[in-house]
Amino acid sequence: MQALVLEGISQPLQLRDVPTPTAGPGQLLVHLHAAALNHRDVWIQHGQYAGLRFPCILGSDGAGVVSAVGEGVDPQWLGQKVLINPGHNWGENPRAQGRSFAIVGLPEQGTFAEFLSVPLQYVHPMPQHLSFAQAAALPLAGVTAYRATFTRAGLQAQERVLITGIGGGVALLAMQMAVARGAQVWVTSGSDEKIARAVALGAQGGINYKTEGWAMTIAKEAGGPFDVIVDSAAGPAFAQLLDVAAPGGRIVFYGGTLGTIPQVPPAKIFWKQLSILGSTMGTEQDFAELLALVTEHQLHPVVDEVLPLAEGEAAMRRMDNGQQFGKIVLQISHE
């Protein structure tokens, strides 16, 4: 089969012929039709990730058709359209992943390939209203967004929520799901164009975080402080999020692109009874609930661009420059 192979740190992805995997006991072999990029792929390429192992096939998100089943698997799966839960071996504690938790695409081989063998428990029927490209855009970003917004922060209908860094896959899916659940959604971005596109998708408004005093300005425009804040940046701006959180509010962050959170006055947290929450990926239950929500509300993940598998390195550079709005997808098969 053909696959994009990463030979080492800072090396370009190269399209190579590699052995086709087989479906072992309890596994399905998925003929992948589309795979989506995540920032994780770029961080691995730059050497900014733990447990690096080369050569490797990146890619955590994929959708396709079951082409073979292993021993003990119902043959009725053959020919079914499916997508893959990229988070494996969460563990027995639903509150946090265990030491054996792993993500497809390192250390396991990933979805930037024509075929992938996957344990049955991590394969789900593809929502019928989605194309292969849209389905591939959903898993990692979707389960991350769902767990952060609902499982961890407990967002409810009519609550006011601020989602930072709109344009990224997780932030966009968190926004779409929050709108579907009846929340009042506000967003931030460094791009006015991305804010306008978010409003077109259902956000009530937004602000460019390059604007002086942006946090208090958007809280005023929103009609008050935010019950929930979903953040991926952390860093120095985190203190401003404390200022615009409502009493009893929940701030959940799933990333730290701006680095370490500087010292903040403890009273801003304890006097307002704030909950500061971390979140990563999600459990198998989170993933199942994500698919149920997407199906119920007929949500379509935002796809920024679809490129052929052979242009995987160009797709990585587009991800790296941060100009995308939604998910970048690789088309693997036209069948």
C-alpha positions, 0 to 999 in steps of 0.5 A: 500500500502507499503511505506517507512516511516520516523518517525523522525530526524535521524531515518531510513526509514522503509517499512510500510503498509499505507493507499492507497490514492485516486484520488480526483477531478482533480487528478490522482492516479499514480501507481509508478514504480520507484522513485529517491532520491535527497539530499533533502531527506537526509537533511530532514532525518538529520533534516536540512530542514524547515517545518519538519513534521513526520511521512512522506513519502519522495521522490520527483521524480516518474514515473509510470502508471495512475491507477485511475482518479478523478472527472473532469479528462479525463479517457483517462489518465488511463493506460498511462505512466507518470512522475510527476512534483515535484514542486507545486504552483509556483505562478504567478511570473515566476521570483521567486516562491511564498510563497505557493510553495511546493515540493512533499515529504514534506509537501506533501507525496512523491514518496517512495510508491506504489501509489501517488495522484497528481493534473492533471496539474503536471502529464506529459506523460513519454518520450517514449525513457525512462525507468521508472527508467530513467524517475524517475531520471529526474524531480527535478534534470532536472528542477533545471538544466534546469532553472539554465542553460538556463532560468537563465544563458541563455546559448547559443550554442558555449558558454563556460560553466563550471559545478562544482561538476560533478557526482551529478544528477543536474550537470550531467543533466546540462552537458548533456543538455548543450552538446545537445545545442551545448555549450563547456562544462567543469567540475570539481570534486574531483574524476578523475574517475567522470571527465573521465566519464563526458568526455565520456558523451560529456564534453570537459574536466575537472579538479580535484578541489583538484588540486592547482590553479585548476580554472586558470588551467582549464580556460587555458585548455579551451582556455579562461574564461567561459561565464557561470558557473553553481555551487552548492557549493558556499563557499570559492571556489566561489572567484575563479569562479569570476576569471575565468568568462568571461567579461559579464559572468553569474554565477548561483548557485542552492546550497551551500554545502560549505556554506557561500560565504566569502567576495570578492572584488566588483571590480571582479564583477562590472569591469567584468560586471558579473551577479551573479544568484540564482536559485531553481527548476523551473516553469511549463513552465521550466518543459515543456521545459525540457521535450521537450529538453530531447525528442528532443535530446533523452537524457537519465538521468544517473542512478547510481544504482537501488535498490528495495523499501525495500532497501530505507535506504541503498539507502539513505546512498549511497546518503549520502556518495556522491560516486554516479555518477548520480541518485539513483533509487528505483524500486517499481513495476516490472509490 
